[in-house]
Amino acid sequence: MASTADAVGVADAIDVELAEWQNPNLLHTTGNTMTALALVLALGGDDANDVDLLGPLVAIGLVDQVPSDSTVHRRHKELADHDDEADGAGTTAVLTGMKAARTTAWTACGARNPAAASADAPLVIDLNATEILAHSDKENAAPTWKKHFGFHPLAAIIDHGDGWTGEPAAVLLRPGNAGSNTAADHKDVLDQALAATPDHVDGQEWGKRLLIRTDAAGGSQAFLGHLDHQGLGYSVGLPVTWQIGEIASTLGDDIKQGIIRPDGTVSDTTDAYVADITSRMHSWAGEPLGINLEKYPSDMRVIIRVEHPARGAQLRITDIDGRRVQAFVTNRPGHANRLDALHRARGRCEQRIRDLKDCGLGKLPHEAFGMNQAWIHAAVLAMNLISWAGLITAATGKAADQRRSRWWVWEPKTLRARMLSIAAVVVRHARRTILRFDRAAAHREVLEHGLSRLRSIA
C-alpha cells in the first residue's frame, strides 16, 4: 500500500491542491498525514493512535517520519475549518488531489485504462447510502431511518465490473436523519465523484460513456433532470405504483424477455421476465400513473422486472400474480434484459461499502462533524490505495487469468490475513535495502509480483 501511495504520488497531489492556504514549512503536511492515516486504516487500524503501526515502513525508508495522533487531529481540524470558511474548498482540494493520483494509477493500466470506457462498455459510478452508528452524542448524530442513532452518509463508488475491483470516489457525510431520496444530496455527491474522476483519454466530455446507477432513492424528478442536463448515462430505480403493476399484468408475450441469470442462462417468460413499458405508460388511459412523464427526460425508458420473490419475502400491494414487480429507468439503448442485467449489477456496491467500512468508514472518532468528514476522506483514500494496487497488478494479462492470484477481489480482511501479514526481514547490503520475504508464505509470489508491477511505474 505504501508503494502504491508513492507510485501514484497521492500525498504530493493533495498538498499541491492545498498549497494556497497550507503552511509550506510543515513537516507533516495534510497530504502526508492523510496518506499515513490511510495506510494505517488499510492495515486494519481504526484510531489515530494506530499510526505507530507504520514503524516498519520507517525502518525500510518508505516513510521518513510517522505523524503523531495529535498531528492527525490537527490536520483534520484545519480541513474542517477550511471547508467551513470557503464553502467546501478543503474537500474539493482533497478530491482533486485524488483525481491526479487516480489518473496516474489508471494510466499505468495501459490498454485496460478505465478512462478509455466506451458507450457500449461505460464506466459505472454507483450511488448508495449507508448507516454508521454512533455510541455518543457527536455533532449531527441523530436517529436514523432504521431506528438506530448515528449518521446516514451517501457514497459514490466506481465499479470496474464483475471479477474486477471497485473504488470509492467520494462519500458525503450526512446527519442520521437525512432523507434517502434527497435530490440535493445526490447532486452533491455526484459532483464530488465527478471532481475525483479522471478525464476521458480522448479529452472529450464523458457523456453517456459514464453511467450513474442508483436504487429507487435516486429516482426523483430533480435528480434525473440533473443527470439529463449533464448528458450522462443513467440506470436508476423507480418506485412501483399499482398502475405499473396493472400494466405488467396485461402485457402480451411479444413484449416480454427472459431474465438473464448470473450463470448466463435466460429464464422462461412464463416464470420471470423483463419488459420495456415506456410506450404503454405514455398511452395509459386509466387513472393517473403517479408520475408525470412529461416532466422527465424525453429519452427516458421505463423497464420492469417481474419474478417470484425470494423464499420468505412478503408480497407488496403493487405485486401481481404472486410475483414481485420492480422498475428502473434508463437512457441507454439496447435489449431490456441486458439493461436489467447491467442495473442488477448495482448490488456489488453494497460489498464495496462494507469494504470501505472495514477501512475506517465504520468508525468516526471525532466529536465535530467537519473533522469526521476529513476522517472519511482518509478512509476513502485507504480503500483507493488497495483498489489502485489491484488495478495496476491486474493490468497484466497473466495475473488476471490466474484465479488464485486475483487478490484484488479479496475483502480487506482477507488481504491482510493472506498478504499484508507476510513476514519479512530487512537486510542492508552494499547501500541497498533488501526485503527477504518468508518463502513458506502461501501468497509470497503474488505479493512479489504486485510489488514489481508498482515499481515498474514509479
Buried (B, 14 or more C-beta within 10 A) or exposed (E): BBBBBBBBBBBBBBBBBBEEBBEEEBEBBBBBBBBBBBBBBBBBBBBBBBBEBBEEBEEBEBBEEBBBBEBBBBBBBBBBBBBEEBEBBBBBBBBBBBBBBBBBBBBBBEEBBBBBBEEEEBBBBBBBBBBBBBEEEBEBBBEBEEEBBBBBBBBBBBBBEEEBBBBBBBBBBBBBEBEBBBBEBBBBBBBBBBBBBBEBEEEEEBEBBBBBBBBBBBBBEEBBBBBBEBEBBBBBBBBBBBBBBBBBEEBEEEBBBBBBEEEEEEBEBEEBBBBBBBEBBEEBEEEEBEBEBEEBBEEBBBBBBBBBEEEEEEBEEBBBEEBBBBBBBBBBEEEBBEBBBBBBBBEBBEEBBBBBBBBBBBBBBBEBBBBBBBBBBBBBBBBBBBBBBBBBBBBBEEBBEEEEBBBBBBEBEEBBEBBBEBEBEEEEEEEEEEEEBEEEBEBBEBBEBBBEBBEEBE
